[in-house]
Amino acid sequence: MSASSATDRFARAVSILGHPLLVLPVALLLPAALRGGDPRTLQAAFAGFALFAAFVLGWSRWQVRRGRWAHVDASQVSERRSLNRTLLVLIGLGALLAWRALPTPDPALALALSAGIVAVAMLTVRWCKLSLHIAFAVYAAGLLWPLGWAAVVACCVFAVGIAWSRLRLSRHRPRDLVAGTAVGLLAAMVYWPTLHALRASP
C-alpha cells in the first residue's frame, strides 16, 4: 500500500468518525451520562439518534442506488440540497418531539440549533458548500463545555483533524470549512445563554 493510499484511508476514517450523526449525539449524551442523568431518558435519546442515523444513511444509500446521487457524501450541489432539506425536516421534528416529551429543554434546544445550522447551509449554497462536518464538530465542542476545558480543546483538535480529512478527500474547499466553523461557533454561543433563559423561565 502506497503512502498516499494509506493517508487517504486514514482521512476517510477521520471523516467517518467526525460525521455529524456521530458527533452530535456524543456531545449531547456524554455530559448527561457523566452527570448521572436518568437512564431511561438517555436510552430513549440514544435510540432516537440511532434510528435517525439509520434512516439518513439508508435514505442516502437508496439515492445512490437510484442513480440520483453519485456518492452518499452528497458532494454535488443538487445532492446537497436534497440532503439538507431532508435533514432540516427530520431534525426539526426531532426538536419538537424532544420539547414535548423530555423533562429538560437541553436536547430540544440543541436540535433546534442543529436545524438552524442546516438551514444556514441551505441558504448559503450558492456561495459555498458549508461543511456540516466542521460546523457540527465546532458546535459539539461548545456543547461539551460542562465537562471542562480539556474536553472542549480535545474536540477542537478533533475538528482540525476533520477539516484536514475533508480537504484531503476533496470534499470541501477552505472557504467551506471557514463557513462551517463560523456557523458552528455561533450556534454554540447561542446555546448556553438561551438554555439558561429557558431554565429560568417559569
GINOR-V357316 format. One record per pair of residues at least 24 apart in sequence whose ideal C-beta (glycine too) atoms are under 8 Angstrom apart, sorted by sequence separation. I is the first residue (numbers start at 1). J is the second residue. D is the distance in whole Angstrom. If there is no record, write none. Layout:
[[I & J & D] [I & J & D]]
This chain:
[[25 & 49 & 4] [91 & 115 & 4] [24 & 49 & 8] [114 & 139 & 7] [134 & 159 & 6] [137 & 162 & 5] [113 & 139 & 7] [59 & 86 & 7] [88 & 115 & 6] [91 & 118 & 6] [21 & 49 & 8] [25 & 53 & 8] [87 & 115 & 8] [134 & 162 & 6] [133 & 162 & 5] [134 & 163 & 6] [56 & 86 & 7] [88 & 118 & 5] [21 & 52 & 7] [22 & 53 & 8] [56 & 87 & 7] [87 & 118 & 5] [88 & 119 & 6] [21 & 53 & 4] [131 & 163 & 8] [134 & 166 & 7] [110 & 143 & 6] [133 & 166 & 6] [56 & 90 & 7] [84 & 118 & 5] [88 & 122 & 7] [21 & 56 & 6] [55 & 90 & 7] [131 & 166 & 6] [21 & 57 & 7] [84 & 121 & 6] [85 & 122 & 7] [52 & 90 & 6] [84 & 122 & 5] [134 & 172 & 8] [131 & 171 & 8] [80 & 121 & 8] [81 & 122 & 7] [84 & 125 & 8] [131 & 172 & 5] [52 & 94 & 7] [134 & 176 & 8] [138 & 180 & 7] [142 & 184 & 8] [129 & 172 & 6] [134 & 177 & 5] [138 & 181 & 5] [141 & 184 & 8] [142 & 185 & 7] [81 & 125 & 6] [129 & 173 & 8] [135 & 179 & 8] [80 & 125 & 6] [128 & 173 & 7] [131 & 176 & 5] [135 & 180 & 4] [139 & 184 & 4] [142 & 187 & 7] [143 & 188 & 7] [48 & 94 & 7] [130 & 176 & 6] [131 & 177 & 5] [134 & 180 & 3] [135 & 181 & 7] [138 & 184 & 3] [139 & 185 & 8] [142 & 188 & 2] [128 & 175 & 5] [129 & 176 & 5] [133 & 180 & 7] [134 & 181 & 6] [137 & 184 & 7] [138 & 185 & 5] [141 & 188 & 7] [142 & 189 & 7] [145 & 192 & 7] [77 & 125 & 6] [128 & 176 & 5] [131 & 179 & 7] [132 & 180 & 7] [135 & 183 & 5] [136 & 184 & 6] [139 & 187 & 5] [143 & 191 & 7] [48 & 97 & 8] [80 & 129 & 6] [130 & 179 & 5] [131 & 180 & 4] [135 & 184 & 4] [139 & 188 & 5] [142 & 191 & 6] [130 & 180 & 5] [134 & 184 & 7] [138 & 188 & 7] [142 & 192 & 7] [128 & 179 & 5] [77 & 129 & 7] [135 & 187 & 7] [139 & 191 & 8] [45 & 98 & 8] [130 & 183 & 6] [75 & 129 & 8] [124 & 179 & 7] [45 & 102 & 8] [41 & 102 & 6] [41 & 103 & 7] [45 & 107 & 6] [121 & 183 & 8] [120 & 183 & 5] [38 & 103 & 8] [117 & 183 & 6] [117 & 184 & 7] [117 & 187 & 6] [116 & 187 & 6] [114 & 187 & 8] [32 & 106 & 8] [113 & 187 & 5] [113 & 190 & 6] [28 & 106 & 8] [113 & 191 & 6] [28 & 107 & 6] [110 & 191 & 7] [28 & 110 & 5] [109 & 191 & 6] [109 & 194 & 6] [24 & 110 & 8] [109 & 195 & 6] [106 & 195 & 6] [109 & 198 & 7] [24 & 114 & 6] [105 & 195 & 7] [105 & 198 & 4] [105 & 199 & 7] [75 & 171 & 6] [73 & 171 & 6] [35 & 146 & 7] [20 & 132 & 5] [24 & 136 & 6] [27 & 139 & 7] [31 & 143 & 7] [20 & 133 & 7] [23 & 136 & 5] [27 & 140 & 4] [31 & 144 & 7] [34 & 147 & 7] [19 & 133 & 7] [23 & 137 & 6] [26 & 140 & 7] [27 & 141 & 8] [30 & 144 & 7] [18 & 133 & 5] [20 & 135 & 8] [24 & 139 & 8] [28 & 143 & 6] [31 & 146 & 5] [20 & 136 & 4] [24 & 140 & 6] [27 & 143 & 4] [31 & 147 & 6] [23 & 140 & 5] [27 & 144 & 6] [30 & 147 & 7] [15 & 133 & 7] [18 & 137 & 6] [27 & 155 & 7] [18 & 158 & 7] [18 & 159 & 8] [18 & 161 & 7] [18 & 162 & 4] [14 & 161 & 5] [15 & 162 & 7] [18 & 165 & 7] [14 & 162 & 6] [14 & 164 & 7] [15 & 165 & 4] [14 & 165 & 4] [15 & 166 & 6] [11 & 164 & 7] [12 & 165 & 7] [11 & 165 & 4] [15 & 169 & 6] [10 & 165 & 8] [15 & 171 & 7] [11 & 168 & 4] [12 & 169 & 7] [11 & 169 & 5] [8 & 168 & 7] [7 & 168 & 7] [8 & 169 & 7]]
